[in-house]
């Protein structure tokens, strides 16, 4: 076989493979909430008035909760962030850390997992200032979009993000949000 013909056949085979193989660049991903769970550890401290997912439109789901604070002001708060991926049950995935929430709200590091979650939450909640918190906490129809994952690309699958909040080193509430990431 002529070397030029061999190169042409190789290029033709490569072009055919690239045309027939679905590229990930042409695919669009779709992420959406599938469930939300709000757990209260101490009902004398706060109460979840509402905790639900709302259908916002075709294929669009928003997370909503209303947390009524019974002991205000809150000037000492901690948060534990963790993300899980479902394999055979939910397994820890990438991230699990606790931080001082008041300090975090003063100095948000733009390149951290916390900033991704806080940035998303601040667009639809009244948690958009530093401590003290002397009012009820409301998250109003936060919609999970792929824009949240620009800095943290996740493969397709089922996930949950668990946020546990503490004041004065005592865990008070836990909010767990389940979401799915699909490739279309």
Secondary structure by P-SEA (a helix, b strand, c coil): ccaaaaaaaaaaaaaaaaaaccccccbbbbbbbcbbbbbbcccccccccbbbbbbccccbbbbbbbbbbccccccbbbbbbbbbbbccccccccccccccaaaaaaccccccaaaaaaaaaaacccccccccccbbbbbccccccccccccccccbbbbbbbbbbbccccccbbbbbbbbbbcc
